[in-house]
């Protein structure tokens, strides 16, 4: 992701409905896990890194680009510069790796998944979020340097090839998928913009409603996966 997009993300993520709900999903995913050493790959503004810190994890924000690393450092987060396909940590040294909206930026996603397996302890956990459904491809994807969108099959396959067992695979942002599909048809850039306050509240209400509805198996805008090293 280019520096301008990272800065835009950092400027909006604290109050933006999409990032607020995604942080909730991360809190839910780590509930019940014993805090240990963690890495937030592609941390950008560091919103997810701060969730992990608040939950007691010893976490580093990993950023490939100078702009992303600078944003995380400005927010007082411990930062590592590095490539997701060559993580700058030792083998079997982490209890948790979070890669939210990362794999879709990497040409060799197999190499990135293999690196996560290398650095995770056998009892570790890998949490993943990726954009779903190639049919939703748009100028937004181009603007934020995506190289692909995933299906359930392609995400499962890359994780399983990399030595992981997928323990959960669900859709998110299901209710708003028709709206996103319509908007993306006419988009000319990324969606990383401030949202008017009233609209922000309304959209947050919709994605919050999803928590209580049986829609996680339906097509959505994002795929969320949890995986563990295969025994």
N, C-alpha and C positions, 0 to 999 in steps of 0.2 A: 504494500500500500504506500502511495506517495506521501511525502511529508505533509502536504496540504490537507490530505484526507485524514491523516492521523490527528492533526491539529483540530480539524472539524469534529472528529469523533470525541476528542477530549473535551471540547467545548460543550457538547450536547449531552454526553452520556449520563451525567448525574441526575438530570431531571427528565430525560427522554423516556417515554413509555416503554419502548422496545428494550432498552438497556436495563431499566428498572426491573422488568419482569424476568429478563435473562439472569440478573443477579439473584432474584428469588429462586429460580430454577437451580442455580449453582448451590445456593444454601441448602435446598432440599436434597440435592445429590450427595452432599458431603455430610448430611445429618447421620449420625451414628458411626461415622468413621473416626478412628482415633487420630488426632492431629500428629503430624510428623513433618518430614521434609517434603516440600512441594515445589513445583515449577509451573508458572503461568506462561505458556508459549504464546508469543504474539500479543503481549499484554497491552500494547498501545497506551490508552489513557490510564490503565491500571485499575479500572473498576472491579474486575474480578480478583485481581491480586489483593485488593483491600478487603474483599469478602473473606478470602482465605486467612488473611492476617487477623481479622476480627474473630474468626473461629478458632484461633490458636495455632495455626500452621506457621512453620518457618518457611517462608516462600520467597522465591526470587522471580522477578519479572524478566522474561527473556525477550529481547527485541533484536531484529536483524538490522534495521536501519537506524541511523543516527538520530533522526527526528523522533521516532518512537521511544528510543532510549532516553532522549533528553526530556520528553514529556513525563515519563515515569519517574526520572530522577528529580524533576522539579516538584513532583508530588511526594517526595521523601521516601520513595520505594527503593528497595535493593534491586539493582539492575545488572543483568548480564547481557553483553552483546554476543550474538552468535546466530548460527544457521540452524534451523530445525532439523536439517539432515546431517548435522555434525554438532550435537549438543555439547557444550563445554563443561560437562560434569562426568564423574566417574561411573563405572558400571555399578548396577545394583545399589544406587545411592539415594533413590527417591521413593517416597511412599505414595505420591500422587502427582500426576501430570494433567494439567488442564490445557486443552487446545480448542478454544472456542473461535470459530471462523478463522482457521489457520490452514487446514489441509487443502482447501480450494485454491489457495494462492501458490501452491508448490507443485512444480512440474512433476517431480518424482515423489509422489505422496507415499509410495512404498518405502522409500529410503527414510522418510520422516517417521513413519510408523515403526520401522525397524529400530531407529534410534531411541524412540520412546521405550520400546521393549528392553533395549540395552540398559537404560538408566534406571528403570523401575526395579524395585525389589520383587521377588516372586509373589509376595502378598500385596503388591501395589495395585493402584487403581488408575485408569485412564478415562478421562471425561472429554467427550468430543461434541462439538456443534459444527454443522456445515450447512450451507445453503442447499435446499432440496429442489429437485425436479428441473432437468434441462429445459423443459418447455417454458420456464420462467426466465430464461436467459434474456438479458436486456442491456441497455447502455449503462445501467447501474453496475452490472458485473464488470463491464469494461473499465469503468471509471475507478473501481476499487481493486483492479488487477486480479480478478478471479480468472482461473484457467479452466474451471469446470464447476458444474452443479452436480450433486449426487442423487442417486436413487437409493432406496433401502438395499438393493442388491449390490450396487457398486461400493457403498460404504462398508457393508458387511464383508465383502470380498477383500478389500484392502486391509481391513483389520485382521481378518482370519489369515491372510497370506503373511502378515507380519507377526504371527505367533500369538494372537489374542483370541480369547473367547468373549464374544459379545453377550453381555448379561442383560442389556436393555437397549431397545431401539424404538424411539417414539417420534412422532411428529409434533411440531409446535407451530403456533401461529396458523392454525387451521381455519378458524372462523373468518379471519381477514384475508385468506388466500385469494378469493375472487377479487377483492379490492386491490390487492397487490398486483395481481395479474393484469388488471385493467390499467392501473397506473404505469406499470412497467412498459406497456405497449407504446406509450407516448413519451417515455422518459428520455432525457437527453444528458443525464449525468447521474451522480450518486444521490442516494436518499439521505445522506448525512446532513440534515438541516434541522434548525430549530422548528418546532411544531407549535402553532398557536396554543395557548394555555387550555382553552376549552376543548379543543380537538385532542390535545394530549391526554386530558382526563378521560375523555370518551374512549379513546383507543386503549388506554390502560384498563378501563373497565371491561372491555371486550376480551383482552388477553387474560385478565384475571378470571373471568368467567370460565375460560377454558380449563382451569384447574379442576373444576367440578363436573365437567361434562365428559362423556365417553367418546372422545374424538381423537385420541392419541394414535389410533391406527389409520386415520384418514389422511389424505394428502394435505401437506402443509407447506409453509415457506422454508422451514428449517427442520433438519433432522438432528436429534439428540441421541447420543450413544454413550453407554457405559461399558467398559471392557476391562478384563483382567488377563494377565499373562496366562497362557494356556499351560496347564500342568504337564 
